Amino acid sequence: MTDQKHTGDVELDPSDEVEGEYDDGAGGFTIVEWDGSQPPEDSVDACQGEGDIFEGGATAAKRGWGPGWPHCQTAMMRTVVVNDTLKLSVHRDIAPLVWLLCSRTESKGYALRSGQCWGFACRCIRNSDEPSNHSWGLAVDLNSLANPMGSTLVTDMPSWVPQLWKEFGFRWGGSYQGRKDAMHFEYMGSKVEATSVVKSLVDKPAGRSGRMPRGASGLPPGHVYGPDAGNRASWHDGSESAQTANAVEAISNAVPGAARTRRYTVELQASVKAWQRAAKADGSDVRTDGVVDDDTWQALVRLCRRRVRASGVPSPRP
């Protein structure tokens, strides 16, 4: 199949590079430059990806990801090194997210098997001229032998596995209305959404301590910090008093990728939401709507106290 380098209007910003080693406390993962490898041809038969076009809604191109097959953006691919024998190549802008999900999947007890997991493949959907989501580097196949495509669902995945990936914007092929494809996970968010989430996972809050005030959030029961408080008496965006402004600033200092602010903006909400999803996947009992209640506040306090970045995902080691 044709594999043409095509970056279009996409520019790689060196300050946003994601390559490096990530320490998850269980041996670590590495993200490296793509080495040009792709899945074997017989993997196309194993995962035809027909859900891409029949149930996918807006294509990846319409969601801002640029062209797929046959003009695959090979310059944008990176490889997530899960272990010495297992590597997944995906689009740069979701690589840390795939790393996080692989880490959580394995740490929670579902092992990923070498030779049965694939990512980027510059190809169309079999027997069609439509690009597969694999051709954008936005899809991965996990443990293909135990999770084959077929008319009925066959899978060895615990129910929490697809739920975990769904929390971060992936759709599971085992949920297709037609033929089931249980090995298949595809990212359904826009490029803008992915960039926001990934920056929250890998950006360092440079020049900031990331500390939270000790103790409670300072809010009455049922009250939260959130954007555009308006006439909602239970919402506080920092405009009400110096106390709430200080609290919002503490939140923005603690959440990776968030700009320092004393007003709870929609941008801060997006960063908080990304952190909440990561924290929830790691076992914290927090909401995932980008709003800070006392439970979320306490989770941030605990994580900052342990000097772990608020997402639960440490920065790459230099």
TORMARGU-24663 format. One record per residue (C-alpha): residue number from 0; residue in one letter; chain; x, y negated, z negated. Coordinates in steps of 0.5 Angstrom, whole numbers. Last residue first. Example, Ala and Ser with C-alpha at 12.3 -4.5 7.8 and 13.67 -1.06 7.14 Angstrom:
// TORMARGU-24663
{1,'S','A',{27,2,-14}}
{0,'A','A',{25,9,-16}}
This chain:
// TORMARGU-24663
{317,'P','A',{31,-29,-62}}
{316,'R','A',{25,-24,-66}}
{315,'P','A',{19,-25,-62}}
{314,'S','A',{13,-29,-67}}
{313,'P','A',{10,-24,-72}}
{312,'V','A',{3,-22,-71}}
{311,'G','A',{-2,-22,-77}}
{310,'S','A',{-5,-28,-74}}
{309,'A','A',{-4,-33,-80}}
{308,'R','A',{4,-31,-79}}
{307,'V','A',{6,-27,-85}}
{306,'R','A',{10,-31,-90}}
{305,'R','A',{6,-26,-96}}
{304,'R','A',{3,-33,-98}}
{303,'C','A',{1,-35,-92}}
{302,'L','A',{-3,-28,-91}}
{301,'R','A',{-6,-29,-97}}
{300,'V','A',{-8,-36,-96}}
{299,'L','A',{-11,-35,-89}}
{298,'A','A',{-15,-29,-92}}
{297,'Q','A',{-18,-33,-97}}
{296,'W','A',{-20,-39,-92}}
{295,'T','A',{-23,-34,-88}}
{294,'D','A',{-27,-31,-94}}
{293,'D','A',{-29,-38,-96}}
{292,'D','A',{-32,-40,-89}}
{291,'V','A',{-28,-42,-83}}
{290,'V','A',{-31,-43,-77}}
{289,'G','A',{-28,-40,-70}}
{288,'D','A',{-34,-35,-69}}
{287,'T','A',{-30,-28,-71}}
{286,'R','A',{-32,-27,-79}}
{285,'V','A',{-27,-24,-84}}
{284,'D','A',{-26,-18,-87}}
{283,'S','A',{-19,-17,-86}}
{282,'G','A',{-17,-10,-83}}
{281,'D','A',{-12,-11,-78}}
{280,'A','A',{-17,-12,-72}}
{279,'K','A',{-21,-17,-77}}
{278,'A','A',{-14,-21,-77}}
{277,'A','A',{-13,-21,-70}}
{276,'R','A',{-20,-23,-68}}
{275,'Q','A',{-20,-28,-74}}
{274,'W','A',{-13,-31,-71}}
{273,'A','A',{-17,-32,-64}}
{272,'K','A',{-23,-35,-67}}
{271,'V','A',{-18,-40,-71}}
{270,'S','A',{-15,-42,-64}}
{269,'A','A',{-21,-43,-61}}
{268,'Q','A',{-24,-47,-67}}
{267,'L','A',{-18,-52,-67}}
{266,'E','A',{-19,-53,-60}}
{265,'V','A',{-27,-55,-61}}
{264,'T','A',{-24,-60,-66}}
{263,'Y','A',{-24,-60,-74}}
{262,'R','A',{-21,-67,-75}}
{261,'R','A',{-15,-67,-79}}
{260,'T','A',{-11,-64,-74}}
{259,'R','A',{-4,-61,-73}}
{258,'A','A',{-4,-57,-66}}
{257,'A','A',{-6,-50,-67}}
{256,'G','A',{-2,-44,-64}}
{255,'P','A',{-1,-40,-70}}
{254,'V','A',{-6,-42,-75}}
{253,'A','A',{-3,-45,-82}}
{252,'N','A',{-2,-52,-80}}
{251,'S','A',{-9,-53,-77}}
{250,'I','A',{-12,-50,-83}}
{249,'A','A',{-8,-54,-88}}
{248,'E','A',{-10,-60,-83}}
{247,'V','A',{-18,-58,-84}}
{246,'A','A',{-17,-58,-92}}
{245,'N','A',{-14,-65,-92}}
{244,'A','A',{-19,-68,-88}}
{243,'T','A',{-24,-64,-93}}
{242,'Q','A',{-21,-68,-99}}
{241,'A','A',{-20,-74,-95}}
{240,'S','A',{-28,-75,-94}}
{239,'E','A',{-33,-73,-89}}
{238,'S','A',{-30,-73,-83}}
{237,'G','A',{-26,-67,-84}}
{236,'D','A',{-31,-63,-80}}
{235,'H','A',{-35,-60,-85}}
{234,'W','A',{-42,-56,-84}}
{233,'S','A',{-47,-54,-89}}
{232,'A','A',{-50,-61,-88}}
{231,'R','A',{-51,-60,-81}}
{230,'N','A',{-53,-67,-78}}
{229,'G','A',{-47,-68,-74}}
{228,'A','A',{-41,-63,-76}}
{227,'D','A',{-38,-63,-69}}
{226,'P','A',{-33,-57,-71}}
{225,'G','A',{-33,-52,-77}}
{224,'Y','A',{-31,-52,-84}}
{223,'V','A',{-36,-48,-88}}
{222,'H','A',{-41,-48,-93}}
{221,'G','A',{-45,-42,-96}}
{220,'P','A',{-43,-43,-103}}
{219,'P','A',{-40,-50,-104}}
{218,'L','A',{-33,-52,-101}}
{217,'G','A',{-27,-53,-104}}
{216,'S','A',{-23,-47,-100}}
{215,'A','A',{-22,-43,-106}}
{214,'G','A',{-15,-43,-109}}
{213,'R','A',{-8,-44,-107}}
{212,'P','A',{-7,-50,-102}}
{211,'M','A',{-5,-46,-95}}
{210,'R','A',{2,-46,-92}}
{209,'G','A',{4,-46,-85}}
{208,'S','A',{11,-49,-87}}
{207,'R','A',{10,-54,-80}}
{206,'G','A',{16,-56,-76}}
{205,'A','A',{14,-51,-70}}
{204,'P','A',{8,-47,-71}}
{203,'K','A',{11,-41,-67}}
{202,'D','A',{7,-39,-61}}
{201,'V','A',{6,-32,-60}}
{200,'L','A',{-1,-30,-62}}
{199,'S','A',{-5,-36,-62}}
{198,'K','A',{-2,-38,-55}}
{197,'V','A',{-4,-31,-53}}
{196,'V','A',{-12,-33,-55}}
{195,'S','A',{-11,-39,-51}}
{194,'T','A',{-8,-36,-45}}
{193,'A','A',{-13,-31,-45}}
{192,'E','A',{-19,-36,-45}}
{191,'V','A',{-16,-40,-39}}
{190,'K','A',{-15,-34,-35}}
{189,'S','A',{-22,-32,-36}}
{188,'G','A',{-24,-26,-40}}
{187,'M','A',{-26,-19,-37}}
{186,'Y','A',{-20,-15,-39}}
{185,'E','A',{-21,-8,-37}}
{184,'F','A',{-20,-2,-41}}
{183,'H','A',{-20,5,-37}}
{182,'M','A',{-19,12,-40}}
{181,'A','A',{-27,13,-41}}
{180,'D','A',{-29,12,-34}}
{179,'K','A',{-36,14,-34}}
{178,'R','A',{-40,14,-27}}
{177,'G','A',{-46,10,-27}}
{176,'Q','A',{-48,5,-33}}
{175,'Y','A',{-41,4,-35}}
{174,'S','A',{-40,4,-42}}
{173,'G','A',{-34,9,-42}}
{172,'G','A',{-30,4,-37}}
{171,'W','A',{-29,0,-43}}
{170,'R','A',{-29,-8,-43}}
{169,'F','A',{-24,-12,-46}}
{168,'G','A',{-25,-19,-49}}
{167,'F','A',{-21,-18,-55}}
{166,'E','A',{-27,-15,-60}}
{165,'K','A',{-28,-10,-54}}
{164,'W','A',{-21,-7,-55}}
{163,'L','A',{-23,-6,-62}}
{162,'Q','A',{-30,-3,-61}}
{161,'P','A',{-27,2,-55}}
{160,'V','A',{-22,5,-61}}
{159,'W','A',{-27,5,-66}}
{158,'S','A',{-31,10,-63}}
{157,'P','A',{-26,15,-64}}
{156,'M','A',{-23,17,-57}}
{155,'D','A',{-23,24,-55}}
{154,'T','A',{-27,23,-49}}
{153,'V','A',{-32,26,-44}}
{152,'L','A',{-38,22,-42}}
{151,'T','A',{-42,25,-36}}
{150,'S','A',{-42,23,-29}}
{149,'G','A',{-34,24,-29}}
{148,'M','A',{-28,20,-30}}
{147,'P','A',{-23,23,-35}}
{146,'N','A',{-21,21,-42}}
{145,'A','A',{-17,27,-45}}
{144,'L','A',{-13,28,-39}}
{143,'S','A',{-12,20,-38}}
{142,'N','A',{-10,18,-45}}
{141,'L','A',{-10,11,-44}}
{140,'D','A',{-12,7,-37}}
{139,'V','A',{-10,-1,-37}}
{138,'A','A',{-13,-6,-33}}
{137,'L','A',{-12,-14,-32}}
{136,'G','A',{-5,-13,-28}}
{135,'W','A',{-9,-16,-22}}
{134,'S','A',{-8,-10,-18}}
{133,'H','A',{-11,-6,-24}}
{132,'N','A',{-17,-10,-23}}
{131,'S','A',{-18,-6,-17}}
{130,'P','A',{-18,-10,-10}}
{129,'E','A',{-24,-9,-6}}
{128,'D','A',{-23,-5,1}}
{127,'S','A',{-27,1,-1}}
{126,'N','A',{-25,9,-1}}
{125,'R','A',{-21,8,-7}}
{124,'I','A',{-21,1,-11}}
{123,'C','A',{-16,-3,-8}}
{122,'R','A',{-8,-2,-10}}
{121,'C','A',{-3,-6,-13}}
{120,'A','A',{-2,-2,-19}}
{119,'F','A',{-1,-5,-26}}
{118,'G','A',{-3,-1,-32}}
{117,'W','A',{-2,6,-34}}
{116,'C','A',{-3,11,-39}}
{115,'Q','A',{-2,19,-39}}
{114,'G','A',{5,20,-38}}
{113,'S','A',{7,19,-45}}
{112,'R','A',{1,19,-50}}
{111,'L','A',{-2,14,-54}}
{110,'A','A',{-4,16,-61}}
{109,'Y','A',{-10,14,-64}}
{108,'G','A',{-9,14,-72}}
{107,'K','A',{-10,7,-74}}
{106,'S','A',{-3,5,-73}}
{105,'E','A',{-3,7,-66}}
{104,'T','A',{-9,3,-64}}
{103,'R','A',{-7,-3,-67}}
{102,'S','A',{0,-3,-64}}
{101,'C','A',{-3,-2,-57}}
{100,'L','A',{-8,-7,-58}}
{99,'L','A',{-3,-12,-60}}
{98,'W','A',{2,-10,-54}}
{97,'V','A',{-4,-11,-50}}
{96,'L','A',{-5,-18,-53}}
{95,'P','A',{2,-20,-52}}
{94,'A','A',{2,-18,-45}}
{93,'I','A',{-5,-21,-43}}
{92,'D','A',{-2,-28,-40}}
{91,'R','A',{4,-24,-37}}
{90,'H','A',{0,-19,-33}}
{89,'V','A',{0,-12,-34}}
{88,'S','A',{6,-6,-34}}
{87,'L','A',{5,-1,-39}}
{86,'K','A',{11,3,-42}}
{85,'L','A',{11,10,-45}}
{84,'T','A',{17,14,-46}}
{83,'D','A',{22,10,-50}}
{82,'N','A',{16,7,-54}}
{81,'V','A',{10,2,-53}}
{80,'V','A',{15,-2,-48}}
{79,'V','A',{10,-7,-45}}
{78,'T','A',{12,-9,-38}}
{77,'R','A',{11,-16,-35}}
{76,'M','A',{8,-18,-29}}
{75,'M','A',{7,-25,-26}}
{74,'A','A',{12,-24,-21}}
{73,'T','A',{8,-18,-18}}
{72,'Q','A',{2,-23,-16}}
{71,'C','A',{-1,-18,-12}}
{70,'H','A',{-3,-20,-5}}
{69,'P','A',{-7,-14,-3}}
{68,'W','A',{-10,-13,-8}}
{67,'G','A',{-11,-19,-13}}
{66,'P','A',{-11,-26,-12}}
{65,'G','A',{-12,-32,-17}}
{64,'W','A',{-13,-30,-24}}
{63,'G','A',{-18,-36,-25}}
{62,'R','A',{-25,-32,-27}}
{61,'K','A',{-27,-32,-19}}
{60,'A','A',{-21,-28,-18}}
{59,'A','A',{-22,-23,-23}}
{58,'T','A',{-29,-22,-20}}
{57,'A','A',{-35,-25,-23}}
{56,'G','A',{-40,-19,-25}}
{55,'G','A',{-36,-12,-26}}
{54,'E','A',{-42,-7,-26}}
{53,'F','A',{-41,-5,-19}}
{52,'I','A',{-34,-8,-17}}
{51,'D','A',{-30,-6,-22}}
{50,'G','A',{-34,0,-24}}
{49,'E','A',{-31,4,-19}}
{48,'G','A',{-24,4,-22}}
{47,'Q','A',{-22,10,-18}}
{46,'C','A',{-18,13,-24}}
{45,'A','A',{-16,20,-24}}
{44,'D','A',{-16,20,-16}}
{43,'V','A',{-11,13,-16}}
{42,'S','A',{-7,17,-21}}
{41,'D','A',{-5,21,-16}}
{40,'E','A',{-1,16,-13}}
{39,'P','A',{4,15,-19}}
{38,'P','A',{3,9,-23}}
{37,'Q','A',{7,3,-21}}
{36,'S','A',{15,1,-23}}
{35,'G','A',{18,-6,-21}}
{34,'D','A',{22,-7,-27}}
{33,'W','A',{17,-12,-30}}
{32,'E','A',{21,-17,-35}}
{31,'V','A',{20,-14,-42}}
{30,'I','A',{16,-14,-48}}
{29,'T','A',{18,-10,-54}}
{28,'F','A',{14,-7,-59}}
{27,'G','A',{16,-6,-67}}
{26,'G','A',{18,0,-71}}
{25,'A','A',{12,0,-75}}
{24,'G','A',{12,-7,-79}}
{23,'D','A',{9,-10,-73}}
{22,'D','A',{16,-13,-71}}
{21,'Y','A',{16,-16,-64}}
{20,'E','A',{22,-16,-59}}
{19,'G','A',{22,-21,-53}}
{18,'E','A',{19,-23,-47}}
{17,'V','A',{13,-28,-48}}
{16,'E','A',{15,-34,-44}}
{15,'D','A',{11,-40,-45}}
{14,'S','A',{17,-45,-46}}
{13,'P','A',{19,-42,-39}}
{12,'D','A',{13,-45,-36}}
{11,'L','A',{11,-40,-30}}
{10,'E','A',{7,-44,-25}}
{9,'V','A',{1,-41,-22}}
{8,'D','A',{-1,-45,-15}}
{7,'G','A',{0,-39,-11}}
{6,'T','A',{4,-34,-14}}
{5,'H','A',{4,-28,-9}}
{4,'K','A',{9,-23,-8}}
{3,'Q','A',{6,-18,-3}}
{2,'D','A',{5,-10,-5}}
{1,'T','A',{2,-7,1}}
{0,'M','A',{0,0,0}}
